[in-house]
Amino acid sequence: MQSSVNEPSRRFWIGVLAAILMLVGVVLALRAMTNDSAVHAGYERALSLSQAALDAQHANGDLRTWQARNARALLAGGDAAITPAELQELVAIATELQDQLRRVDAELPAPRKARTVELRSNLQRLERIARNGLSVGESGSSVSRAALLGTAADVDSFESALGEIVSDTNAQATAMARQAETLKDTARYGLVGFSLITLVLAAVLTLLTLRTLASNRELLERMSRLAQQDGLTGIANRRTLDEAVPVEFARARRSGQPLTLVMIDIDHFKRYNDKRGHAAGDALLRTSAQSWAKQLRPTDLIARYGGEEFTLVLPACSADQAGQLVDRLRPLMPDRQTFSAGIAAWDGDETTNELVQRADRALLQAKKRGRNRTTIAGREMQATLPLEGAGAQ
């Protein structure tokens, strides 16, 4: 009798426990779905910020190219006055950088926008100095190269600051993803003991989770590609080059195989841009880089060094073999455009910067001797002539 009396009470409490378990499962499922949406939105913001920052770094590369060209001019001719054309180019670069920085600001939360105030101030000061030089007259004599280069150097923190901002945003997105994974695991274990209705809800949750994970994985892969590739040409960027060269140094030292570095600079690229427009100039860079990449071995690396300069890292390749490869690349440029190249083979002891400097000096020798040719470091007096029938641009 006692047993029959307690049976309804036992079933009642079992039913209450089952209802609580189902309610907990539903709450966890809804919370996981909501958290997944927040993680996806965080990845979207991080991806958008990464794209804006990379575009800004591309514009910053134009400023560095401008600085390098004017530094060489300063070394060659003293503290000569800068020309109006060079000032106009600097104004355009500073304006573009400010536009890209506004894109970055639009993706940042309000508390973190203070980090870009100094960058905007430096860019505005640089543009103001250049515009003041233009307003003096046609000669532009009021602004010296040395003074303007000193001001431009204040913008050097631009790229590193953007990198810190992107890294912080990516770290926040990753932390959100870890929290979402923990919550999903808790929900998954809680759903084990649920009723058939709870199992159906778990199946729906699993499908939604898999879809969200696939979407997040795709976003992570796109972010990884953006961090390693140049946004315009699709080949490796400067960061990837800086990471790859020390690895190739270590591999060459272990194997005893040669390692050669090639610096390529497209001839008269500014003239090409002025004549055909920046869209055509971008197409020239993109088409040339992708055509060259198809001629390389899987172990080779081609990277955009900055502006119209490219770098080839060629493991197990001598300087002479690199020269033959460069000759095969020349006919692949569209519109009969030409380039100059400098080649340096690693001597086994020098640092990355020393090897790059030797290749860059060889490139300068090739350009001094008329462009559209290749110079091997150590053989500057034996620079190769242009290909027969190739017209210098």
Secondary structure as the mmCIF struct_conf table of DSSP 4:
data_model
#
loop_
_struct_conf.conf_type_id
_struct_conf.id
_struct_conf.beg_label_comp_id
_struct_conf.beg_label_asym_id
_struct_conf.beg_label_seq_id
_struct_conf.end_label_comp_id
_struct_conf.end_label_asym_id
_struct_conf.end_label_seq_id
HELX_RH_AL_P HELX_RH_AL_P1 GLN A 2 GLY A 77
BEND BEND1 GLY A 78 ASP A 79
HELX_LH_PP_P HELX_LH_PP_P1 ALA A 80 ALA A 80
STRN STRN1 ALA A 81 ALA A 81
HELX_LH_PP_P HELX_LH_PP_P2 ILE A 82 THR A 83
HELX_RH_AL_P HELX_RH_AL_P2 PRO A 84 GLU A 107
BEND BEND2 LEU A 108 LEU A 108
HELX_RH_3T_P HELX_RH_3T_P1 ALA A 110 THR A 116
HELX_RH_AL_P HELX_RH_AL_P3 VAL A 117 VAL A 136
TURN_TY1_P TURN_TY1_P1 GLU A 138 SER A 139
TURN_TY1_P TURN_TY1_P2 SER A 141 SER A 142
BEND BEND3 VAL A 143 VAL A 143
STRN STRN2 SER A 144 SER A 144
HELX_RH_AL_P HELX_RH_AL_P4 ARG A 145 ALA A 152
HELX_RH_3T_P HELX_RH_3T_P2 ALA A 153 ASP A 156
HELX_RH_AL_P HELX_RH_AL_P5 SER A 157 GLY A 190
TURN_TY1_P TURN_TY1_P3 LEU A 191 GLY A 193
HELX_RH_AL_P HELX_RH_AL_P6 LEU A 196 GLN A 228
STRN STRN3 GLN A 229 GLN A 229
TURN_TY1_P TURN_TY1_P4 GLY A 231 THR A 233
BEND BEND4 GLY A 234 ILE A 235
STRN STRN4 ALA A 236 ALA A 236
HELX_RH_AL_P HELX_RH_AL_P7 ARG A 238 SER A 255
STRN STRN5 LEU A 259 ILE A 266
TURN_TY1_P TURN_TY1_P5 ASP A 267 HIS A 268
HELX_RH_AL_P HELX_RH_AL_P8 PHE A 269 ARG A 276
HELX_RH_AL_P HELX_RH_AL_P9 HIS A 278 LYS A 294
TURN_TY1_P TURN_TY1_P6 GLN A 295 GLN A 295
BEND BEND5 LEU A 296 LEU A 296
TURN_TY1_P TURN_TY1_P7 PRO A 298 THR A 299
STRN STRN6 LEU A 301 GLY A 306
TURN_TY1_P TURN_TY1_P8 GLY A 307 GLU A 308
STRN STRN7 GLU A 309 PRO A 315
TURN_TY1_P TURN_TY1_P9 ALA A 316 ALA A 316
HELX_RH_AL_P HELX_RH_AL_P10 ALA A 319 LEU A 329
HELX_RH_3T_P HELX_RH_3T_P3 ARG A 330 LEU A 332
BEND BEND6 MET A 333 MET A 333
HELX_RH_3T_P HELX_RH_3T_P4 PRO A 334 ARG A 336
STRN STRN8 PHE A 339 ALA A 345
BEND BEND7 GLY A 348 GLU A 350
HELX_RH_AL_P HELX_RH_AL_P11 THR A 352 LYS A 368
TURN_TY1_P TURN_TY1_P10 ARG A 369 GLY A 370
BEND BEND8 ARG A 371 ARG A 373
STRN STRN9 THR A 374 ILE A 376
TURN_TY1_P TURN_TY1_P11 ALA A 377 GLY A 378
HELX_RH_3T_P HELX_RH_3T_P5 GLU A 380 GLN A 382
HELX_LH_PP_P HELX_LH_PP_P3 ALA A 383 LEU A 387
TURN_TY1_P TURN_TY1_P12 GLU A 388 GLY A 389
HELX_LH_PP_P HELX_LH_PP_P4 ALA A 390 ALA A 392
#
